[in-house]
Amino acid sequence: MGNWSAGAYSVPGSMAFDHCAGAANYKSGITLVFAVSRTFQWSMGLYNQSWQLAEGSTYQVNYAIDSSGPTLAKAVAIGPSQVEIPLAPNVTLFQRFMHGAQLRVNAASQNFAFDLTNTIELLPDLLRCVENYVGTAPAANNPFVAGR
């Protein structure tokens, strides 16, 4: 789907379903990842093979979509080269990522920009991917309902 490659992933060392994710590589050397877990928690991740992070470390970041003001968030190192940023289960936020043109992330006094091309297709597809494995999320726990 455009510049995104997506798929379903299992728990490491197991065949049990864990999450669905989509990733896009950018000229900056950073890969932007969106994921939806088996419990319908969604997140964004940043990966750069040159980073040297201590797994479990946390970092303050902020992000903004298009002309919106910055949102403060916490990134957690899930490997030596990748952080995960949990996102609020919020329909409005999901819609902003789906319909936004550009994501800006500020981390460690560095600014990164990512075009959000094709997220209008990617994000609902990630939800459908999870539903294929675990069934439909209860409406109260499903931030994506209005995004369909």
C-alpha positions as CSV (number, residue, x, y, z in Angstrom):
1,M,0.0,0.0,0.0
2,G,2.0,2.8,-1.3
3,N,5.2,3.4,0.6
4,W,4.1,1.2,3.5
5,S,4.9,-2.5,4.0
6,A,2.6,-4.2,6.6
7,G,1.9,-7.5,8.1
8,A,1.0,-9.6,11.1
9,Y,3.6,-10.5,13.7
10,S,3.7,-13.3,16.4
11,V,5.0,-13.2,19.9
12,P,8.8,-13.8,19.7
13,G,9.6,-17.5,19.9
14,S,5.9,-18.4,19.4
15,M,3.3,-18.8,16.8
16,A,0.8,-16.8,18.9
17,F,-0.5,-13.6,17.2
18,D,0.9,-10.4,18.8
19,H,0.2,-7.4,16.6
20,C,-0.1,-6.0,13.1
21,A,2.2,-3.2,11.9
22,G,3.1,-1.1,8.9
23,A,6.4,0.6,8.3
24,A,7.7,3.2,5.8
25,N,11.4,4.1,5.3
26,Y,12.3,7.8,5.0
27,K,15.4,9.5,3.5
28,S,16.4,10.6,7.0
29,G,17.3,6.9,7.7
30,I,14.4,6.6,10.1
31,T,11.6,4.1,9.7
32,L,8.2,5.2,10.9
33,V,6.0,2.3,12.2
34,F,2.4,2.2,13.2
35,A,1.2,-0.9,15.1
36,V,-2.1,-2.2,16.6
37,S,-1.7,-4.9,19.3
38,R,-3.9,-7.9,19.9
39,T,-5.7,-5.8,22.6
40,F,-6.3,-3.0,20.1
41,Q,-3.7,-0.7,21.7
42,W,-2.1,1.4,19.0
43,S,1.3,2.9,18.8
44,M,3.8,4.6,16.6
45,G,7.5,3.6,16.5
46,L,10.7,5.1,15.2
47,Y,13.6,2.9,14.1
48,N,17.1,3.9,13.0
49,Q,19.8,1.2,12.8
50,S,22.5,3.8,13.9
51,W,20.8,4.5,17.3
52,Q,22.3,3.0,20.4
53,L,19.5,2.9,23.0
54,A,19.2,1.0,26.3
55,E,16.2,-1.2,26.1
56,G,13.5,-0.1,28.5
57,S,14.8,3.5,28.7
58,T,12.2,6.2,28.3
59,Y,12.5,9.5,26.4
60,Q,10.3,12.6,26.4
61,V,9.1,13.4,22.8
62,N,6.5,15.6,21.3
63,Y,4.7,15.2,18.0
64,A,2.4,17.3,15.9
65,I,0.3,16.5,12.9
66,D,0.1,19.3,10.3
67,S,-0.6,22.6,12.0
68,S,-1.7,21.1,15.3
69,G,0.1,22.0,18.5
70,P,2.6,19.6,19.9
71,T,1.5,16.6,22.0
72,L,3.8,15.4,24.7
73,A,4.4,11.7,24.8
74,K,6.8,9.1,26.2
75,A,8.9,6.9,23.9
76,V,10.1,3.6,25.3
77,A,13.2,1.9,23.8
78,I,12.0,-1.6,22.7
79,G,15.4,-2.5,21.3
80,P,18.8,-0.9,20.6
81,S,17.5,0.9,17.5
82,Q,13.8,1.4,18.1
83,V,11.4,3.3,20.3
84,E,7.6,2.8,20.7
85,I,5.3,5.7,21.5
86,P,1.9,4.5,22.8
87,L,-1.0,6.5,21.4
88,A,-4.2,7.4,23.2
89,P,-7.3,5.3,22.3
90,N,-8.9,8.4,20.8
91,V,-11.0,8.5,17.6
92,T,-10.0,12.1,16.9
93,L,-6.3,11.3,17.2
94,F,-6.7,8.3,14.9
95,Q,-8.5,10.5,12.4
96,R,-5.8,13.1,12.5
97,F,-3.1,10.5,11.7
98,M,-5.3,9.0,8.9
99,H,-6.0,12.4,7.2
100,G,-2.8,14.3,8.1
101,A,-0.2,15.2,5.5
102,Q,2.8,15.5,7.8
103,L,3.9,14.3,11.2
104,R,6.6,16.2,13.0
105,V,8.5,14.6,16.0
106,N,10.8,16.3,18.3
107,A,13.1,14.1,20.4
108,A,16.4,14.8,22.1
109,S,16.5,18.3,20.6
110,Q,16.2,16.9,17.1
111,N,13.3,17.4,14.7
112,F,12.1,14.8,12.3
113,A,9.4,15.1,9.6
114,F,7.4,12.3,8.0
115,D,4.9,12.5,5.2
116,L,1.8,10.6,6.2
117,T,1.0,9.5,2.6
118,N,-1.4,6.5,2.5
119,T,-2.1,6.4,6.3
120,I,-5.8,6.8,5.3
121,E,-5.5,3.2,4.0
122,L,-2.8,1.8,6.3
123,L,-4.4,2.5,9.7
124,P,-7.9,0.9,9.0
125,D,-6.0,-2.0,7.3
126,L,-4.0,-2.6,10.5
127,L,-7.3,-2.7,12.5
128,R,-8.8,-5.2,10.1
129,C,-5.6,-7.3,10.3
130,V,-5.9,-7.6,14.1
131,E,-9.6,-8.3,13.8
132,N,-8.8,-11.2,11.5
133,Y,-6.8,-12.8,14.3
134,V,-8.8,-11.9,17.5
135,G,-12.3,-10.8,16.3
136,T,-13.9,-7.4,16.5
137,A,-13.0,-5.1,19.4
138,P,-15.7,-4.2,21.8
139,A,-17.0,-0.7,20.8
140,A,-15.9,0.7,24.2
141,N,-12.3,-0.4,23.6
142,N,-12.1,0.4,19.9
143,P,-10.7,3.8,19.1
144,F,-11.0,3.1,15.4
145,V,-14.7,2.7,15.0
146,A,-15.3,6.2,13.6
147,G,-12.3,5.7,11.3
148,R,-13.9,3.0,9.2
